[in-house]
């Protein structure tokens, strides 16, 4: 292979990687927000931020792993990703019959964070994800609508299939899509969602999460779909890789796009 051809291929690879990084991030204005984690209707303050419009896909994560070989399947240490890491893929560089534009799953929290850093971003905090997920196509907060809650809950009643639908469905008022009806999503503070003054050890936290006892202290008990999501995330370890868990990234509002 000539030096000129080698350089051309390298440039093409670099351009493809930069194109992969150019994901759309939508502005979420932040403000006072009634979180399901807040007892007695108390609110939290969420700073303005930008959230990735769609979850990270198989195709995007493949390009990331090719550009960052330390995160390829079979290479990542067990400390950072369990044995199920990208297990649905045919090989380390081949996601097989999975749609390229479907959400990537079976990635650990560590791998999700690494991907977001490569995009000049980070994982969203729970309150950031929850605020965006409270919206529908016309309202910033649709959670008090029983029909909206029932529609979301229908997803949890459906069997989980191996082949997920492509991303980009039903954007909400913020322009963010796929927050419901597709996957669970990693958040930065997933392992602190059930930590309270009465539950400070990891063992106690996981018992509360799996038994559902912690839901008794949550503020939005009617929004069962969100309570299920909280319990799911709180029961995970950072190296876990689950077929229903993917991720998207976030940026502070003050950060410029790369």
C-alpha positions as CSV (number, residue, x, y, z in Angstrom):
1,X,0.0,0.0,0.0
2,X,1.4,3.4,-1.0
3,X,2.1,6.1,1.5
4,X,-0.4,8.3,-0.2
5,X,-3.2,5.7,0.0
6,X,-2.4,5.0,3.6
7,X,-2.7,8.7,4.4
8,X,-5.9,9.0,2.5
9,X,-7.4,6.1,4.4
10,X,-6.3,7.6,7.7
11,X,-7.9,10.9,6.8
12,X,-11.1,9.2,5.8
13,X,-11.2,7.4,9.2
14,X,-10.5,10.6,11.0
15,X,-13.3,12.4,9.1
16,X,-15.7,9.6,9.8
17,X,-14.9,9.7,13.5
18,X,-15.4,13.5,13.6
19,X,-18.7,13.0,11.8
20,X,-19.8,10.5,14.4
21,X,-19.0,13.0,17.1
22,X,-21.3,15.6,15.5
23,X,-24.4,14.4,17.3
24,X,-27.3,16.8,17.9
25,X,-27.6,18.1,21.5
26,X,-30.9,19.8,22.4
27,X,-31.2,22.6,24.9
28,X,-33.2,21.9,28.1
29,X,-33.9,25.1,30.0
30,X,-33.7,23.6,33.5
31,X,-35.3,25.3,36.5
32,X,-37.3,24.1,39.5
33,X,-38.3,20.4,39.1
34,X,-40.4,18.0,41.1
35,X,-38.4,14.8,41.1
36,X,-39.7,11.4,41.8
37,X,-36.9,11.1,44.3
38,X,-38.1,14.2,46.2
39,X,-40.5,13.4,49.1
40,X,-43.6,15.5,49.8
41,X,-43.6,17.4,46.5
42,X,-40.3,19.1,47.1
43,X,-38.4,20.5,44.1
44,X,-34.8,20.5,43.0
45,X,-33.1,23.0,40.8
46,X,-31.7,21.8,37.5
47,X,-29.2,24.0,35.7
48,X,-29.7,24.6,32.0
49,X,-28.0,21.8,30.0
50,X,-28.0,20.1,26.6
51,X,-29.0,16.5,26.1
52,X,-28.2,14.3,23.2
53,X,-31.3,14.1,21.0
54,X,-31.0,10.4,20.5
55,X,-29.4,7.5,22.3
56,X,-26.0,6.3,21.1
57,X,-26.4,3.7,18.4
58,X,-24.6,0.4,17.5
59,X,-23.0,2.2,14.5
60,X,-21.7,5.1,16.6
61,X,-20.4,2.8,19.3
62,X,-18.6,0.6,16.7
63,X,-16.8,3.7,15.4
64,X,-15.9,4.7,18.9
65,X,-14.5,1.3,19.7
66,X,-12.5,1.2,16.5
67,X,-11.0,4.7,17.3
68,X,-10.4,3.6,21.0
69,X,-9.4,0.0,20.9
70,X,-9.2,-0.2,24.7
71,X,-13.0,-0.3,24.6
72,X,-13.4,-3.2,22.1
73,X,-15.1,-6.4,23.2
74,X,-12.6,-8.9,24.5
75,X,-10.1,-6.1,25.5
76,X,-11.9,-4.2,28.3
77,X,-10.8,-5.4,31.8
78,X,-13.5,-7.1,33.8
79,X,-13.2,-4.3,36.3
80,X,-14.8,-1.9,33.7
81,X,-17.2,-4.2,31.9
82,X,-18.6,-7.6,32.7
83,X,-18.5,-10.7,30.6
84,X,-21.7,-9.7,28.7
85,X,-20.1,-6.6,27.3
86,X,-21.4,-6.2,23.7
87,X,-22.5,-9.8,23.8
88,X,-25.2,-9.3,21.2
89,X,-22.6,-8.3,18.7
90,X,-21.2,-11.0,16.3
91,X,-17.6,-9.9,16.9
92,X,-15.6,-7.1,18.4
93,X,-15.9,-5.1,15.1
94,X,-19.2,-6.5,13.9
95,X,-22.7,-5.9,15.4
96,X,-24.1,-8.6,13.1
97,X,-27.8,-8.3,12.3
98,X,-28.4,-5.6,14.8
99,X,-29.6,-2.4,13.2
100,X,-26.8,0.2,13.0
101,X,-29.2,3.0,13.9
102,X,-30.7,1.1,16.9
103,X,-29.5,1.9,20.5
104,X,-26.4,0.1,21.6
105,X,-26.9,-2.0,24.7
106,X,-24.8,-4.3,26.9
107,X,-22.4,-1.5,27.6
108,X,-21.2,-0.8,31.1
109,X,-21.4,2.6,32.9
110,X,-17.6,2.9,32.5
111,X,-17.9,2.4,28.7
112,X,-20.8,4.8,28.5
113,X,-18.8,7.5,30.3
114,X,-15.8,6.9,28.1
115,X,-17.9,7.3,25.0
116,X,-19.4,10.6,26.3
117,X,-15.9,12.0,27.0
118,X,-14.9,11.2,23.4
119,X,-17.8,13.4,22.3
120,X,-16.8,16.2,24.6
121,X,-19.7,15.4,26.9
122,X,-20.7,13.4,30.0
123,X,-23.5,11.2,31.2
124,X,-26.5,13.1,32.3
125,X,-27.4,13.3,36.0
126,X,-30.6,11.6,37.0
127,X,-32.5,14.9,37.5
128,X,-31.4,16.0,34.1
129,X,-32.6,12.8,32.5
130,X,-35.8,12.8,34.5
131,X,-36.6,16.4,33.6
132,X,-36.3,15.7,29.9
133,X,-38.3,12.5,30.2
134,X,-41.2,14.3,31.9
135,X,-42.1,16.1,28.7
136,X,-44.3,15.0,25.8
137,X,-44.6,16.5,22.3
138,X,-46.3,19.7,23.6
139,X,-45.7,20.0,27.3
140,X,-42.6,20.3,29.4
141,X,-44.2,18.3,32.2
142,X,-46.9,15.8,31.3
143,X,-46.6,13.6,34.3
144,X,-49.9,14.6,35.9
145,X,-51.7,13.3,32.9
146,X,-53.0,9.8,33.6
147,X,-53.2,8.9,29.9
148,X,-49.6,9.9,29.4
149,X,-48.5,7.7,32.4
150,X,-50.6,4.8,31.2
151,X,-49.1,5.0,27.7
152,X,-45.6,4.9,29.0
153,X,-46.4,2.0,31.3
154,X,-47.5,0.0,28.4
155,X,-43.9,-0.3,27.2
156,X,-42.9,-2.1,30.4
157,X,-45.6,-4.6,29.9
158,X,-44.2,-5.6,26.5
159,X,-41.7,-8.5,26.1
160,X,-38.2,-7.3,25.5
161,X,-36.9,-8.3,22.0
162,X,-33.3,-8.5,20.9
163,X,-33.7,-6.2,17.9
164,X,-34.6,-2.7,19.0
165,X,-36.2,-0.1,16.7
166,X,-34.0,2.7,15.2
167,X,-33.6,5.8,17.2
168,X,-35.3,9.1,16.5
169,X,-38.9,8.2,17.3
170,X,-41.4,10.7,18.8
171,X,-39.2,13.7,19.8
172,X,-40.7,15.6,22.8
173,X,-41.0,19.3,23.2
174,X,-37.3,19.7,23.9
175,X,-36.5,17.8,20.6
176,X,-35.2,14.8,22.5
177,X,-36.5,11.4,21.4
178,X,-36.6,7.8,22.6
179,X,-36.7,8.6,26.3
180,X,-39.5,6.1,26.7
181,X,-40.4,2.9,24.8
182,X,-36.9,1.8,23.9
183,X,-34.3,1.2,26.6
184,X,-33.2,2.1,30.1
185,X,-30.4,4.6,30.1
186,X,-27.3,5.0,32.3
187,X,-27.0,8.2,34.3
188,X,-23.9,9.6,36.1
189,X,-25.3,9.1,39.6
190,X,-27.2,5.8,39.1
191,X,-25.7,4.2,42.2
192,X,-26.9,6.9,44.6
193,X,-30.6,7.1,43.7
194,X,-31.8,5.2,46.8
195,X,-29.1,6.4,49.2
196,X,-30.8,8.2,52.2
197,X,-29.9,9.0,55.7
198,X,-31.2,5.6,56.7
199,X,-29.6,3.7,53.8
200,X,-25.9,4.4,53.4
201,X,-24.3,1.1,52.7
202,X,-24.3,-0.5,49.3
203,X,-25.9,-3.7,50.6
204,X,-28.8,-1.8,52.2
205,X,-29.3,0.2,49.0
206,X,-29.6,-2.9,46.8
207,X,-32.0,-4.5,49.2
208,X,-34.3,-1.5,49.0
209,X,-34.0,-1.3,45.3
210,X,-34.9,-4.9,44.5
211,X,-37.6,-5.2,47.1
212,X,-39.2,-1.9,46.2
213,X,-39.3,-0.8,49.8
214,X,-37.6,2.5,49.0
215,X,-40.5,3.5,46.8
216,X,-42.4,4.2,50.0
217,X,-40.4,7.4,50.5
218,X,-40.5,8.7,46.9
219,X,-42.5,11.7,45.9
220,X,-44.2,10.5,42.7
221,X,-45.7,7.1,43.6
222,X,-48.3,7.3,40.8
223,X,-45.6,7.4,38.1
224,X,-44.9,3.6,38.3
225,X,-42.8,3.6,35.1
226,X,-40.3,6.0,36.6
227,X,-40.2,4.1,39.8
228,X,-39.4,0.9,37.9
229,X,-36.6,2.8,36.1
230,X,-35.1,4.1,39.4
231,X,-35.2,0.6,40.9
232,X,-33.5,-0.9,37.8
233,X,-30.7,1.6,37.8
234,X,-30.1,1.5,41.5
235,X,-29.7,-2.3,41.4
236,X,-26.8,-2.2,38.9
237,X,-23.1,-2.1,39.3
238,X,-20.9,0.1,37.1
239,X,-19.4,-2.9,35.2
240,X,-22.8,-4.5,34.6
241,X,-23.9,-5.0,30.9
242,X,-27.6,-5.5,30.4
243,X,-29.5,-6.1,27.2
244,X,-32.0,-3.4,28.0
245,X,-29.6,-0.6,29.1
246,X,-28.0,1.9,26.8
247,X,-27.1,5.6,27.2
248,X,-27.0,9.1,25.8
249,X,-24.8,12.0,26.7
250,X,-25.2,15.5,28.1
251,X,-23.3,18.8,28.1
252,X,-23.5,21.8,30.3
253,X,-25.2,24.7,28.6
254,X,-22.1,26.8,28.8
255,X,-20.0,24.2,26.9
256,X,-19.5,24.8,23.2
257,X,-20.1,22.1,20.7
258,X,-16.9,20.5,19.4
